[in-house]
Amino acid sequence: MKLVYTLIIAFVFTLIGCQNPDSPSAEAPETGEEVLILHSKNGGSSPSQAYLDDVKEISDYKAVQVDDQLFVAITANPIQQATERKLEKKIEKGLKKAVDSDKVKVTSDQKFMIELGKLEDKHLSKKEAKKEINKLIKLSEEQA
Protein backbone atom coordinates (compact mmCIF):
# COMPACT_ATOMS: atom_id res chain seq x y z
CA MET A 1 0.00 0.00 0.00
CA LYS A 2 2.91 2.34 0.72
CA LEU A 3 4.16 1.72 -2.80
CA VAL A 4 0.83 2.91 -4.31
CA TYR A 5 0.86 6.12 -2.24
CA THR A 6 4.51 6.73 -3.14
CA LEU A 7 3.74 6.30 -6.85
CA ILE A 8 0.73 8.64 -6.68
CA ILE A 9 2.74 11.32 -4.89
CA ALA A 10 5.62 10.95 -7.38
CA PHE A 11 3.16 11.22 -10.28
CA VAL A 12 1.60 14.41 -8.83
CA PHE A 13 5.03 16.00 -8.28
CA THR A 14 6.02 15.07 -11.84
CA LEU A 15 2.89 16.77 -13.22
CA ILE A 16 3.52 19.87 -11.13
CA GLY A 17 7.19 20.02 -12.17
CA CYS A 18 6.46 19.60 -15.86
CA GLN A 19 4.07 22.52 -16.21
CA ASN A 20 4.90 25.06 -18.88
CA PRO A 21 5.69 28.40 -17.16
CA ASP A 22 4.92 30.31 -20.38
CA SER A 23 1.36 29.07 -20.54
CA PRO A 24 -1.28 31.62 -19.54
CA SER A 25 -2.66 31.15 -16.08
CA ALA A 26 -5.73 32.47 -14.34
CA GLU A 27 -3.60 35.21 -12.77
CA ALA A 28 -2.21 36.51 -16.07
CA PRO A 29 -3.83 39.62 -17.56
CA GLU A 30 -6.18 39.03 -20.41
CA THR A 31 -4.95 40.19 -23.78
CA GLY A 32 -7.92 39.82 -26.02
CA GLU A 33 -9.02 41.01 -29.39
CA GLU A 34 -9.78 44.42 -27.90
CA VAL A 35 -6.06 45.37 -27.95
CA LEU A 36 -4.81 45.39 -31.53
CA ILE A 37 -1.17 46.21 -32.21
CA LEU A 38 -0.45 47.06 -35.84
CA HIS A 39 2.89 47.34 -37.54
CA SER A 40 3.86 47.89 -41.16
CA LYS A 41 5.74 44.58 -41.19
CA ASN A 42 2.74 42.56 -40.00
CA GLY A 43 0.19 41.29 -42.43
CA GLY A 44 -3.30 42.05 -41.24
CA SER A 45 -6.83 42.54 -42.37
CA SER A 46 -8.11 45.36 -40.16
CA PRO A 47 -9.49 48.43 -41.95
CA SER A 48 -6.95 50.73 -40.32
CA GLN A 49 -4.03 48.54 -41.36
CA ALA A 50 -5.35 48.23 -44.91
CA TYR A 51 -5.61 52.02 -45.13
CA LEU A 52 -2.12 52.59 -43.71
CA ASP A 53 -0.61 50.01 -46.06
CA ASP A 54 -2.07 51.90 -49.04
CA VAL A 55 -0.57 55.27 -48.08
CA LYS A 56 2.52 55.70 -50.26
CA GLU A 57 3.92 58.73 -48.41
CA ILE A 58 4.90 56.75 -45.28
CA SER A 59 7.67 54.21 -45.01
CA ASP A 60 6.81 52.74 -41.60
CA TYR A 61 4.08 52.90 -38.99
CA LYS A 62 3.12 51.42 -35.65
CA ALA A 63 -0.33 51.61 -34.13
CA VAL A 64 -2.27 50.48 -31.10
CA GLN A 65 -6.04 50.15 -31.20
CA VAL A 66 -8.16 49.60 -28.11
CA ASP A 67 -11.91 49.50 -28.72
CA ASP A 68 -12.56 52.69 -30.69
CA GLN A 69 -9.30 54.49 -29.78
CA LEU A 70 -6.47 54.40 -32.32
CA PHE A 71 -3.00 55.86 -31.86
CA VAL A 72 -0.65 55.79 -34.86
CA ALA A 73 3.00 56.79 -35.16
CA ILE A 74 4.31 57.17 -38.70
CA THR A 75 7.64 57.63 -40.41
CA ALA A 76 7.34 59.72 -43.55
CA ASN A 77 9.36 59.06 -46.68
CA PRO A 78 12.38 61.38 -46.97
CA ILE A 79 10.68 63.42 -49.67
CA GLN A 80 7.56 63.94 -47.55
CA GLN A 81 9.33 64.91 -44.32
CA ALA A 82 9.03 68.63 -45.06
CA THR A 83 5.24 68.34 -45.04
CA GLU A 84 4.79 65.90 -42.15
CA ARG A 85 2.07 67.93 -40.43
CA LYS A 86 -0.09 67.99 -43.57
CA LEU A 87 0.52 64.28 -44.00
CA GLU A 88 -0.52 63.60 -40.38
CA LYS A 89 -3.80 65.45 -40.88
CA LYS A 90 -4.48 63.68 -44.18
CA ILE A 91 -3.87 60.24 -42.67
CA GLU A 92 -5.88 61.06 -39.54
CA LYS A 93 -8.83 62.15 -41.66
CA GLY A 94 -8.63 59.01 -43.80
CA LEU A 95 -8.36 56.74 -40.75
CA LYS A 96 -11.40 58.37 -39.13
CA LYS A 97 -13.39 57.39 -42.21
CA ALA A 98 -11.89 53.90 -42.43
CA VAL A 99 -12.40 53.06 -38.75
CA ASP A 100 -15.61 55.08 -38.19
CA SER A 101 -14.25 56.65 -35.03
CA ASP A 102 -13.40 60.15 -33.90
CA LYS A 103 -10.78 58.91 -31.44
CA VAL A 104 -7.87 58.69 -33.87
CA LYS A 105 -4.50 60.35 -33.27
CA VAL A 106 -1.65 60.31 -35.79
CA THR A 107 1.82 61.63 -35.08
CA SER A 108 5.13 61.62 -36.92
CA ASP A 109 7.22 62.08 -33.77
CA GLN A 110 9.83 59.33 -33.55
CA LYS A 111 9.57 59.21 -29.75
CA PHE A 112 6.09 57.76 -30.13
CA MET A 113 7.36 55.21 -32.64
CA ILE A 114 9.78 54.01 -29.96
CA GLU A 115 7.08 54.04 -27.26
CA LEU A 116 4.71 51.97 -29.41
CA GLY A 117 7.56 49.55 -30.04
CA LYS A 118 7.91 49.13 -26.29
CA LEU A 119 4.16 48.52 -25.99
CA GLU A 120 4.44 45.73 -28.56
CA ASP A 121 6.81 43.86 -26.26
CA LYS A 122 4.51 44.15 -23.25
CA HIS A 123 1.43 42.01 -22.84
CA LEU A 124 -1.05 44.58 -21.62
CA SER A 125 -4.60 44.10 -20.50
CA LYS A 126 -7.31 46.16 -22.15
CA LYS A 127 -7.41 48.57 -19.19
CA GLU A 128 -3.63 49.04 -19.14
CA ALA A 129 -3.47 49.56 -22.90
CA LYS A 130 -6.22 52.19 -22.74
CA LYS A 131 -4.31 53.99 -19.99
CA GLU A 132 -1.10 53.95 -22.06
CA ILE A 133 -2.89 55.26 -25.16
CA ASN A 134 -4.45 58.12 -23.19
CA LYS A 135 -1.02 58.96 -21.78
CA LEU A 136 0.51 58.98 -25.29
CA ILE A 137 -2.30 61.13 -26.66
CA LYS A 138 -1.80 63.70 -23.90
CA LEU A 139 1.96 63.74 -24.57
CA SER A 140 1.41 64.22 -28.30
CA GLU A 141 -0.92 67.16 -27.77
CA GLU A 142 1.56 69.01 -25.55
CA GLN A 143 3.69 71.56 -27.34
CA ALA A 144 7.24 71.70 -25.98
N, C-alpha and C positions, 0 to 999 in steps of 0.2 A: 504494500500500500504506500509505503514511503517513496518507492520508485515512481509511482504514478504521480504523486504530488510534486516530486522533484522535476519530472518531465513537464508537467503543466506549468510550473513556475519558470522553468528554463524557456519554454515556448513563449510565454508572455513577455519575458525579458527580451527575447530575440525579436519579437514583433515591435516592442517599444524602441529597441535600439536601431531597428532598420527603417524607421520612418524617415521620409524625405523632408529635410528641414526647409526646402524651398517651396513645398506645397502650401497653398493658402490654408490658413486655419480660421477658426471662428473669430479669433481676436484680430486678424488682419483687416485693414480698412478695405472697404469695397471699392473697387475700381470698375465701374460699369460702363455701359454705353453712353452715359451722360457726359463723361469726360472724353473728348475726342482731341487727340494731338495730331496735328497735320504737319507734314514736312514735304518739301519739294522732291525729296528722294523717295518718298513712300508712294506706292500706287494706291489710290483710293477712289471711292465712288461717291463721296459726299458732294453736294452742290457747291460748297465753298471751295473745296479742293479742285473740282473741275474748272471753276471760274479762274482760280489762281494759276492753274496750269496753262490756261489759254492766254494769259497776259504775257505778251512778248517783251515788255519793257523791264521785267524783273528777272534776275538771274537765280534768286534763292528766296525762300520764305519759310517761316515757321509760324504755326498758329495753334492756339488752344481754344476749344469750344466747349463750353459747359452750358447745357440747356440752350437758351437763346442768346447767350453772351459769346462773342467771338473777338479774340485779340490776335492780331496778325502783325508780325514783324517782317519787313521785306528788305531785300538788297537789290537796289536798282542796277541796271546795266551801266557800264561806265559812261555811255553817251547820255543816258537819262539822269545822271546824278545832279546835274545843274537844276533840273526841274522836279526834284523829289517831292516837294510839297504838293505840286499839282498832281503828280502821279499818286500820292497817298489819297488825295480827295477823290480822284477818279476811281481808284480801286475800292475805296470805302463805299462810294455810291453804288458801284456795281455789285459788291458783296451784299449790301443791304437789300438789293433786288433779288439776288440769287438765294439768299438765306431767308428772306421775309422777316427781317428783324431790324430794329433800330439800334440795338446794342452791339454795334460793330465798331471796332477801333483799329486803325491801321497806322503803323509808324515805320519810318525808315531808319530809326536810331539803332545803331549796332549793339548798344547796351541791352536792348530788349531782345535782340536776336540771341545774345548770350544767355539772358535770363530764361528765355523759352527753351533753350537747349538744356539748361539745368532742370527745368520742370519735366522735360522728357525722361530724364534719368530717375526722377522720383516717381513713386507710385502713390498718387494722391487720391484721397477720397473726393467725392463730389463737393463736399462742404469746403475742404481745404483748397481745392482747385478754384472754386468760386472766390474764395478769400484772396488767393494769389492774383487772380485776374483783376479783381477790384483794386488791389494794391498797384499793379502794373498800369492800369488805366489812370489812376491818380498821379502816378509818377510821370506818365507821358503827357498829361495835361499841364503839369507845372512847367513854367518857363524859367530857366536858370540864367 
